């Protein structure tokens, strides 16, 4: 009698099917995206394939788990509470809204919800760069209650990205001032550069600042920008065309370092 059971789970946004004994110990897992069954015990091969039979689609590779890279080993050594990789876009704002929802009769929309919408749209655009060899961390906490909205690491280098809600409004940028609609300009680019500087210090690598404007009716930049980029959320895919700075191994090593919460405790 086959005493194995299949338990679905999610890791890094991808579904895995774990094959477990009745006492909870894993003996294998099926990675759908990689089309691979990873066996921890070769003696259980037939039993594992039998219980996974209804879930397998197409041809699959069966064998022991691949040897982890140094970056993967660093990730595996992290305590779950210290791993920033699972953070969703706008994670900090989402938690704040869950803990302290806006008053139901509030006259004006809660600005946190607008900020969340911007971070989610920008984060989704950046996550789509993963196929081009880029890695993105969201809502990276900094001492003092600050945070980096998005940290992007890829062949073109490292970028600290701050999302700005400007849906259906005109945005005027005159470094360092940024004006949204009829509101008074604010020196937002100074804050964007400060994010990048703190990230550079933490990672001992050059991190460049980016302001990502969500949904503007128009974006006007007057004059040159000093060591910064201002893009709309729909223009973010252009980052994927940048290259020649980091090798894949460097990207993974920096990502492994950046996802550790302790990296950011002294910046």
N, C-alpha and C positions, 0 to 999 in steps of 0.2 A: 504493500500500500504506500502511495506517495504522500508523505506528510508535509510537503511543501505548500506554501501559499504565496500568492502574488499581492504585493502592496504597492499602489501607485504613490509617487511623491514628485515634488517639483524642486529642481535645483537650477539656479541661474535662469529662471524663466522657461526651463525645458522639462518635459515630463520624463521620468524614469520609472521603470517597473522593477521593484526589488523582489527577489525570490528569497523567502525567509523560512527558517525552521519554526516549529510550533513554539519554541522558547524565545523567538525574536531574532536569533542570529541570522545574518545575511549569508547566503551561499552564492549568490549571483545577482546581476542586475542587467536589464535590457535598456540600452540607450537607443531610443527610436531614431533620433536625428543621425547618429553615427551608424545606424543599422548594425549594431554589435551587441552580442551577449557576452558579458564579462563574467567568467567563472572564477570563483575563489577556490573551488575544489573540483578537480578533473573527474574524481570518482562520481560526482553528482551530475555529470553531463546529461545523461539520458533522462534522468528525473527532471532536471531543470528545463530541458527542451520540451518535455511532455507537458509540464504545467504551464509553460509560456506559449504553447502551441496556438491557442485561440487569439493571442495578442500579436504574434509575429506577422509582419507584412513584407512580402518580397524576400529577396535573398539577404541573409544576415551572416556576419562573421562571428564565429564562436571561438573563444580562447581566453587566456588569462588577461587581466587588466593591463593596458599598456604601461610601461615604466614612466612615472611622472617626471616632468621637467623640473629644474630647480625652482622655477616660478610656481609651479603647481604644488611642490613640496612646501614652499613658504605659505601658500594659501591654505593648505591642509593643516598646517600647524597653528593657524589662527583660531582663537576661541570665537564662537559665533557672535558674541556680543561685541567683539572688536573688529569684525569684518564689515566694511562699508559697502562692499559690492552689491548686497541685496537691496540697498536703498532705492526706493522708487524716485522718479523725478518729483521734486516738491515734497519729499518725505517729511521734512521738519514742519512745513506749513500744514500738511495733512494731519499730522499728529496734534498740532496746536488747535486746528479746527475741530478735531474729534474730542479733545479735552475741554475746549471752551468754545462751543458753537456761538455764532452771532445771534443777537437778540432777534426773535421772530418778527418784531415790528420795527426793525431798523429802517430809517428813512432812506439811507443810501446803501448801496451794495458794500458788503464787507471787502475792504481792499485785500485781505488775505486770499479771498477766492480769486480775485483777478491775478494776484501774484502766482497762485497755484496753477491757474490756467496757462499762464505764460511759461512757467517751469515745465509743466507737463508737455506742452507743444514743442518746446525747445529740446527737452530731454528725449522725446520720441524721435525727433529728427536726428539727434546725435547718435542714438542707439542704432539707427539704420546704417551708420557708417561701419558697424562691426564687420560686415562682410569684406570691407576694404582694408581690414587689419587694424582698425581703431578700437580703443577701449574707453568707456566712459563711466565715471563715478558721479553719483548724484548726491546733492545735499551733504557735502563734506563739512563736518563740524570743526570750528576753530575756537580757540580759547576766547572767553569774553562774550559768548553767545553769537558770534558771527559765523558765517558759513560761506563756502564756495558753492554756488548753485550747481555748476557742472564742471568737472575736470576731465579734459579729453586728452588722450595719449595715443599717438599713432605715428605713421611713417613721416608725417610732416612736422612732428614735434609735440610740444605740450601746450595746452591752452586752458586758461581759467575763463569760463563763460558765465556771464551774468545775464539772466533773462529779464526783459522789461516789457510789461503789458502796455500796449498802445493800440488796441484794436480800434480800427476805423478812425484813427486820429493821425494828424500830421506830426512828425517828429523832426525837430531841427537840432542838429549837432554842430556846436562851435567849440571845439576842444578848449577846456574840459567840460563846458556846459552842455546840458541836454534839456530841451524843452519839449513837452508833450502837449499838443493842443494849445489851449490858452493858459495853461499853468505856468507859473514862474519857473525859469530855468534853474537847474541844480547842477553842481559839479559832479555828476555821476561818474564820469570817466576817471576821476581820481579814485573813487571807490573800486572801480573795475581794476585799475592798475594796482591798488593795494592788495586785492585778492591775488593777483598774479605774483606780486612780490613775496607775499607770505608763502605761497605754494612753491616758489623758487627756493626759498630758504629751507622749507621742509624737505624738499626732494633733491636739493643740491643740483638742480638742473634749471635751464632757462624755461620759464613758463610765460607765455604771451597772453595779454588780456584781450578779451572779446566781449562786446556788448551785443546781445542777440535781441532784437526788437520783434515782439510778437504782434503780427497782424496790423501794421500801420497802413493808413491810406496813402501816405507818402513819407519817404525818408530822405531828408536833405542834409548833406554834410558840407559845411562851408569851411574851406581851407584844409590843409593837411592834418592828419592825426599823428600824434607822437606815440609810436610804439603801441598802437592799439588798432583793432578792427571793429567796425560797426556793421553788422549784417542783419537782415531780416531773418526770421525763422525759416523761410523758404529758400534762403541763400546758403544756409549752413552746409548743404551737401558739397559746396565748392571746396570745403576743407579736405575732402577726400582726394582732391587733385594735387594736394601738396605732398611732397615726398622728398627723399634724399637726405633726411636728417637722422632718423632712427631705424635700426634694423629690427626685425621681428623679435629677436631675443631681448633687445633693449626695451621694446615696448612692454613685453611681458614682465620683465624685471621691475620696471618703474611702476607698472600697474600693481604688481604684488606688494611693492613698498607703499604705494599710495592708499591701497585699500585697508591697511592696518591703522586703526584709530590712533594708536600710540604715536604714529608718525607726525600727527598734527597737534600734539599736546604742548609744544613749546614754540609756537610761531606767533 
